[in-house]
């Protein structure tokens, strides 16, 4: 079968190192993808004067598929997040983050296997802010029936397709009665529409976080609004070995961008210390998405081979430093390739 065109965004910080390692592994595994590299983030600002150049947006509009390294967002000043802009530009309303315990990665818990579904376009995370008067600033939390219904239905559909048994919504509707109230109402309605085979549960987010760190094995799928999903994703990453091992997908009705949960990690950038596994797992999600979209068996085979190879590498103690090993980014990529 012909190669599938997909945009590759190396991004900032550790982004270029991990994307290079991942592309090398995908090539070795026979993934039928034709990468088109495009800039975004600080790297793009330096190259083109824009953080999100129109040529990058055009390329994603054409391919409807991208693998993206992390992009730096300045704290407390400067340009608004490229990640948020991309999710909004392509209406990638569902963020999917599978979190699972890995072989050979020692953590407090051995039985974590949950999927986080985060609403990706609304809520406080949109960063709609203004200064009312000097010394008084405001941030808007916007929730719409359309957005809340859409993500709830998407989550239940996903649960059914993947044989997941239970969805727990984390919310703060006791305080944010209107916005989070709408979120849980739409989730309840979606559940009642015909998903009685999937158990439905709600937890106030603070108590939910306590339950997560006490016993994550009790959760199957979490459904959260945007900001809660952002925070809880990193919390869950901490349960299974850290940000180096949690992948992600941003999915809409007409395209998808795959990226790790982690950021550009400026503290370790350029040193060969970054774990490429989170982006590699995101690339495996991309391959599985292509299987669903096109039925290309070569993508299924490549995804299966890569997953088996990195599981085996970890089991045999081939790990980067964040997981207690000694390997560099490229050495870990070599270890995976050797086991394909
Ligand atoms: P971060 O996720 O970049 O790093 C947090 C900690 O985890 C750091 O100690 C880092 O070294 C470590 N870490 C992250 N990924 C790792 C990997 N693959 N291997 C080994 N260690 C890893 O979060 P931080 O420092 O809060 O943010 C840095 C920048 O990244 C910010 O500008 C932020 O806005 C941006 N960011 C971008 C995201 C994206 O593009 N989707 C997501 C999250 C943050």
Boltz pocket constraint, residues with backbone or C-beta under 6 A from the ligand:
constraints:
  - pocket:
      binder: B
      contacts: [[A, 14], [A, 69], [A, 70], [A, 71], [A, 72], [A, 73], [A, 74], [A, 83], [A, 243], [A, 244], [A, 259], [A, 260], [A, 261], [A, 262], [A, 263], [A, 264], [A, 265], [A, 266], [A, 267], [A, 268], [A, 273], [A, 274], [A, 275], [A, 276], [A, 278], [A, 322]]
      max_distance: 6.0
